[in-house]
Amino acid sequence: MIQTPFLAVDGIVEIYNDVGVFEGIVLIERLNNPKGLALPGGFVDIGETVETAVVREMKEEISLDATIKSLLGVYSDPARDSRFHCVSIVYVCKSFGVPEGADDAKEAFLYPLDDIPYDKLVFDHAKIIRDYCSSRQD
């Protein structure tokens, strides 16, 4: 039997207010181990595109409709997840409203970029957010 890494998607969800001003990104407090803050995301279902998966996961975990803006990157370090080898495709998404934690997210929070608690992030999400911040164009 062929063994391959698990395939996941994560979303850097940029929240904009009703006049189109960027307010920050969404982080979730994870319900399951490893506990801590993380980008919203999850696994790609069989028969599902990664684009459909990231939109679905954002709706399930932060209760918001998200639109994909761009692909940030693919993160595949075998050590990025202590549970197993997991490859994550990370998208930058846009949304409006107030995030609410649901599904695997205990809570959802909106963080201005200057207030991100990097020391509380799990997996390699600190690296991912730093990559996002260094590539971000206003």
MIDOSE-1310 file (N, C-alpha, C; in nm, 2 decimals, decimal comma, always signed):
residues 138
miqt	+0,08/-0,12/+0,00/+0,00/+0,00/+0,00/+0,09/+0,12/+0,00; +0,05/+0,22/-0,08/+0,13/+0,35/-0,09/+0,09/+0,43/+0,03; +0,20/+0,49/+0,09/+0,18/+0,58/+0,20/+0,22/+0,72/+0,16; +0,14/+0,82/+0,18/+0,18/+0,96/+0,15/+0,14/+1,05/+0,27
pfla	+0,19/+1,17/+0,27/+0,16/+1,26/+0,38/+0,01/+1,30/+0,38; -0,04/+1,34/+0,49/-0,18/+1,40/+0,49/-0,18/+1,53/+0,42; -0,29/+1,57/+0,36/-0,30/+1,69/+0,29/-0,40/+1,78/+0,36; -0,35/+1,90/+0,39/-0,44/+2,00/+0,47/-0,43/+2,13/+0,39
vdgi	-0,52/+2,22/+0,44/-0,53/+2,36/+0,39/-0,54/+2,45/+0,51; -0,47/+2,56/+0,51/-0,49/+2,67/+0,61/-0,52/+2,80/+0,54; -0,59/+2,88/+0,61/-0,63/+3,01/+0,56/-0,58/+3,13/+0,65; -0,51/+3,22/+0,58/-0,48/+3,35/+0,65/-0,60/+3,44/+0,60
veiy	-0,70/+3,45/+0,69/-0,82/+3,52/+0,66/-0,81/+3,67/+0,70; -0,80/+3,75/+0,60/-0,79/+3,90/+0,63/-0,93/+3,94/+0,65; -0,96/+4,02/+0,76/-1,09/+4,07/+0,78/-1,09/+4,22/+0,75; -1,19/+4,26/+0,68/-1,21/+4,40/+0,64/-1,34/+4,45/+0,70
ndvg	-1,35/+4,57/+0,74/-1,47/+4,63/+0,79/-1,56/+4,67/+0,68; -1,68/+4,72/+0,71/-1,78/+4,75/+0,61/-1,74/+4,86/+0,51; -1,64/+4,94/+0,54/-1,59/+5,04/+0,44/-1,46/+4,99/+0,37; -1,43/+4,86/+0,39/-1,31/+4,81/+0,32/-1,18/+4,83/+0,38
vfeg	-1,17/+4,86/+0,51/-1,04/+4,88/+0,58/-1,00/+4,75/+0,64; -0,88/+4,71/+0,61/-0,82/+4,59/+0,67/-0,81/+4,60/+0,82; -0,86/+4,50/+0,90/-0,85/+4,51/+1,04/-0,76/+4,41/+1,11; -0,73/+4,30/+1,04/-0,64/+4,20/+1,09/-0,67/+4,06/+1,04
ivli	-0,60/+3,96/+1,10/-0,63/+3,82/+1,05/-0,69/+3,74/+1,16; -0,75/+3,63/+1,13/-0,81/+3,54/+1,22/-0,72/+3,43/+1,27; -0,72/+3,41/+1,40/-0,65/+3,30/+1,46/-0,75/+3,22/+1,54; -0,74/+3,09/+1,56/-0,83/+3,02/+1,64/-0,76/+2,96/+1,76
erln	-0,83/+2,93/+1,86/-0,78/+2,85/+1,97/-0,83/+2,71/+1,94; -0,73/+2,62/+1,93/-0,76/+2,48/+1,90/-0,83/+2,41/+2,01; -0,94/+2,33/+1,97/-1,01/+2,25/+2,06/-0,93/+2,12/+2,09; -0,86/+2,07/+1,99/-0,79/+1,95/+2,00/-0,64/+1,97/+2,01
npkg	-0,57/+1,86/+2,05/-0,42/+1,87/+2,06/-0,36/+1,88/+1,92; -0,26/+1,95/+1,90/-0,19/+2,03/+2,00/-0,27/+2,16/+2,03; -0,28/+2,19/+2,16/-0,35/+2,31/+2,21/-0,27/+2,43/+2,18; -0,34/+2,54/+2,15/-0,27/+2,67/+2,13/-0,35/+2,74/+2,02
lalp	-0,28/+2,85/+1,97/-0,34/+2,93/+1,87/-0,29/+2,88/+1,73; -0,38/+2,89/+1,63/-0,34/+2,84/+1,50/-0,42/+2,92/+1,39; -0,38/+2,91/+1,27/-0,46/+2,95/+1,16/-0,58/+2,86/+1,14; -0,69/+2,90/+1,10/-0,80/+2,81/+1,07/-0,76/+2,72/+0,95
ggfv	-0,81/+2,60/+0,96/-0,78/+2,51/+0,85/-0,82/+2,37/+0,88; -0,78/+2,28/+0,79/-0,82/+2,14/+0,81/-0,78/+2,05/+0,69; -0,83/+1,93/+0,70/-0,79/+1,83/+0,60/-0,88/+1,84/+0,47; -0,82/+1,81/+0,36/-0,89/+1,80/+0,23/-0,96/+1,67/+0,22
dige	-1,09/+1,67/+0,19/-1,17/+1,55/+0,17/-1,14/+1,49/+0,04; -1,15/+1,36/+0,03/-1,14/+1,28/-0,09/-1,25/+1,34/-0,19; -1,20/+1,37/-0,31/-1,29/+1,42/-0,42/-1,31/+1,57/-0,41; -1,24/+1,64/-0,32/-1,25/+1,78/-0,30/-1,12/+1,85/-0,35
tvet	-1,14/+1,97/-0,42/-1,02/+2,05/-0,45/-0,97/+2,12/-0,33; -0,84/+2,16/-0,33/-0,79/+2,23/-0,22/-0,86/+2,37/-0,21; -0,90/+2,43/-0,32/-0,96/+2,56/-0,31/-1,10/+2,54/-0,24; -1,17/+2,44/-0,28/-1,30/+2,42/-0,21/-1,28/+2,39/-0,07
avvr	-1,18/+2,31/-0,03/-1,15/+2,27/+0,10/-1,12/+2,39/+0,19; -1,04/+2,49/+0,14/-1,01/+2,60/+0,23/-1,13/+2,69/+0,25; -1,22/+2,71/+0,15/-1,34/+2,79/+0,17/-1,43/+2,71/+0,27; -1,44/+2,58/+0,26/-1,53/+2,50/+0,35/-1,48/+2,51/+0,49
emke	-1,34/+2,49/+0,51/-1,29/+2,49/+0,64/-1,30/+2,63/+0,71; -1,29/+2,74/+0,63/-1,31/+2,87/+0,69/-1,45/+2,88/+0,74; -1,55/+2,84/+0,67/-1,69/+2,84/+0,71/-1,71/+2,76/+0,83; -1,65/+2,64/+0,83/-1,67/+2,55/+0,95/-1,61/+2,60/+1,07
eisl	-1,49/+2,65/+1,06/-1,41/+2,68/+1,18/-1,43/+2,83/+1,24; -1,45/+2,92/+1,15/-1,47/+3,06/+1,19/-1,60/+3,12/+1,15; -1,69/+3,04/+1,10/-1,83/+3,08/+1,07/-1,84/+3,20/+0,97; -1,74/+3,21/+0,88/-1,74/+3,32/+0,78/-1,72/+3,27/+0,64
dati	-1,79/+3,34/+0,55/-1,76/+3,31/+0,41/-1,63/+3,38/+0,37; -1,54/+3,30/+0,31/-1,41/+3,36/+0,27/-1,39/+3,35/+0,12; -1,33/+3,44/+0,06/-1,29/+3,44/-0,08/-1,14/+3,43/-0,09; -1,09/+3,34/-0,17/-0,95/+3,32/-0,19/-0,89/+3,44/-0,27
ksll	-0,79/+3,50/-0,21/-0,71/+3,61/-0,28/-0,59/+3,56/-0,35; -0,52/+3,47/-0,28/-0,39/+3,42/-0,34/-0,34/+3,30/-0,27; -0,25/+3,23/-0,33/-0,18/+3,12/-0,27/-0,06/+3,17/-0,21; -0,04/+3,15/-0,07/+0,08/+3,20/-0,01/+0,19/+3,10/-0,03
gvys	+0,16/+2,97/-0,01/+0,27/+2,87/-0,03/+0,22/+2,73/+0,01; +0,32/+2,64/-0,01/+0,30/+2,50/+0,03/+0,40/+2,47/+0,14; +0,36/+2,42/+0,26/+0,45/+2,39/+0,37/+0,45/+2,24/+0,39; +0,57/+2,18/+0,37/+0,58/+2,04/+0,37/+0,69/+1,98/+0,46
dpar	+0,75/+2,05/+0,55/+0,85/+2,00/+0,63/+0,79/+1,88/+0,71; +0,85/+1,76/+0,71/+0,79/+1,65/+0,78/+0,78/+1,67/+0,93; +0,85/+1,77/+0,98/+0,85/+1,80/+1,13/+0,75/+1,91/+1,16; +0,68/+1,96/+1,07/+0,59/+2,08/+1,09/+0,47/+2,04/+1,18
dsrf	+0,43/+1,92/+1,19/+0,32/+1,87/+1,27/+0,37/+1,75/+1,35; +0,37/+1,76/+1,48/+0,42/+1,65/+1,57/+0,34/+1,53/+1,56; +0,22/+1,53/+1,51/+0,13/+1,41/+1,51/+0,17/+1,32/+1,39; +0,20/+1,38/+1,28/+0,23/+1,30/+1,16/+0,28/+1,39/+1,05
hcvs	+0,32/+1,33/+0,94/+0,37/+1,42/+0,82/+0,24/+1,47/+0,75; +0,24/+1,61/+0,75/+0,12/+1,67/+0,70/+0,17/+1,79/+0,61; +0,12/+1,79/+0,49/+0,15/+1,90/+0,39/+0,03/+2,00/+0,40; +0,06/+2,13/+0,41/-0,05/+2,22/+0,41/-0,03/+2,32/+0,30
ivyv	-0,14/+2,34/+0,23/-0,14/+2,45/+0,12/-0,21/+2,57/+0,19; -0,14/+2,68/+0,19/-0,19/+2,80/+0,26/-0,23/+2,91/+0,17; -0,36/+2,95/+0,18/-0,42/+3,05/+0,10/-0,44/+3,18/+0,19; -0,43/+3,29/+0,12/-0,47/+3,42/+0,18/-0,61/+3,44/+0,13
cksf	-0,70/+3,47/+0,23/-0,84/+3,48/+0,20/-0,89/+3,62/+0,25; -1,00/+3,66/+0,20/-1,07/+3,78/+0,24/-1,20/+3,75/+0,29; -1,24/+3,82/+0,40/-1,38/+3,81/+0,46/-1,42/+3,93/+0,53; -1,54/+3,94/+0,56/-1,60/+4,05/+0,64/-1,68/+3,99/+0,75
gvpe	-1,69/+4,06/+0,86/-1,77/+4,02/+0,97/-1,68/+3,98/+1,09; -1,75/+3,92/+1,19/-1,69/+3,88/+1,32/-1,67/+3,73/+1,32; -1,55/+3,68/+1,33/-1,53/+3,54/+1,33/-1,58/+3,48/+1,46; -1,64/+3,36/+1,45/-1,69/+3,28/+1,57/-1,63/+3,14/+1,56
gadd	-1,57/+3,09/+1,67/-1,52/+2,96/+1,67/-1,63/+2,85/+1,66; -1,60/+2,75/+1,58/-1,70/+2,64/+1,56/-1,62/+2,52/+1,52; -1,68/+2,40/+1,52/-1,62/+2,28/+1,47/-1,49/+2,25/+1,56; -1,37/+2,25/+1,50/-1,25/+2,22/+1,58/-1,19/+2,34/+1,64
akea	-1,25/+2,46/+1,63/-1,20/+2,58/+1,69/-1,28/+2,61/+1,82; -1,21/+2,62/+1,93/-1,28/+2,65/+2,05/-1,33/+2,80/+2,05; -1,24/+2,89/+2,00/-1,27/+3,03/+1,98/-1,20/+3,08/+1,86; -1,25/+3,19/+1,81/-1,18/+3,26/+1,70/-1,16/+3,40/+1,74
flyp	-1,04/+3,46/+1,70/-1,00/+3,59/+1,74/-0,95/+3,67/+1,62; -0,97/+3,80/+1,62/-0,92/+3,89/+1,52/-0,80/+3,96/+1,58; -0,68/+3,94/+1,51/-0,56/+4,00/+1,56/-0,51/+4,10/+1,45; -0,49/+4,23/+1,49/-0,41/+4,32/+1,41/-0,27/+4,26/+1,39
lddi	-0,20/+4,28/+1,28/-0,07/+4,22/+1,25/+0,03/+4,25/+1,36; +0,02/+4,37/+1,42/+0,12/+4,40/+1,52/+0,10/+4,33/+1,66; -0,01/+4,27/+1,67/-0,05/+4,21/+1,80/-0,05/+4,05/+1,80; +0,00/+3,99/+1,70/+0,00/+3,85/+1,69/+0,09/+3,78/+1,79
pydk	+0,04/+3,69/+1,87/+0,12/+3,63/+1,98/+0,19/+3,51/+1,92; +0,31/+3,54/+1,86/+0,38/+3,43/+1,79/+0,42/+3,32/+1,88; +0,44/+3,35/+2,01/+0,49/+3,24/+2,11/+0,38/+3,15/+2,14; +0,25/+3,17/+2,11/+0,14/+3,09/+2,14/+0,09/+3,00/+2,02
lvfd	+0,16/+3,02/+1,90/+0,11/+2,95/+1,78/+0,17/+2,81/+1,78; +0,09/+2,72/+1,73/+0,13/+2,58/+1,71/+0,17/+2,55/+1,57; +0,22/+2,43/+1,55/+0,27/+2,38/+1,42/+0,38/+2,48/+1,37; +0,38/+2,51/+1,25/+0,48/+2,61/+1,19/+0,40/+2,74/+1,16
haki	+0,29/+2,77/+1,23/+0,21/+2,88/+1,19/+0,28/+3,02/+1,21; +0,37/+3,02/+1,31/+0,45/+3,15/+1,32/+0,53/+3,18/+1,20; +0,59/+3,07/+1,14/+0,67/+3,09/+1,02/+0,58/+3,13/+0,90; +0,46/+3,07/+0,89/+0,37/+3,10/+0,79/+0,32/+3,24/+0,80
irdy	+0,29/+3,29/+0,92/+0,24/+3,43/+0,93/+0,35/+3,52/+0,90; +0,48/+3,49/+0,94/+0,59/+3,58/+0,91/+0,61/+3,59/+0,76; +0,60/+3,47/+0,69/+0,61/+3,47/+0,55/+0,50/+3,56/+0,48; +0,38/+3,55/+0,54/+0,27/+3,63/+0,49/+0,30/+3,78/+0,51
cssr	+0,34/+3,82/+0,63/+0,37/+3,96/+0,66/+0,48/+4,01/+0,57; +0,58/+3,93/+0,55/+0,69/+3,98/+0,46/+0,65/+3,99/+0,32; +0,55/+3,92/+0,27/+0,51/+3,93/+0,13/+0,38/+4,02/+0,11; +0,32/+4,06/+0,22/+0,20/+4,14/+0,21/+0,22/+4,27/+0,14
qd	+0,12/+4,30/+0,05/+0,12/+4,43/-0,02/-0,01/+4,49/+0,02; -0,01/+4,62/+0,07/-0,13/+4,69/+0,11/-0,20/+4,74/-0,01
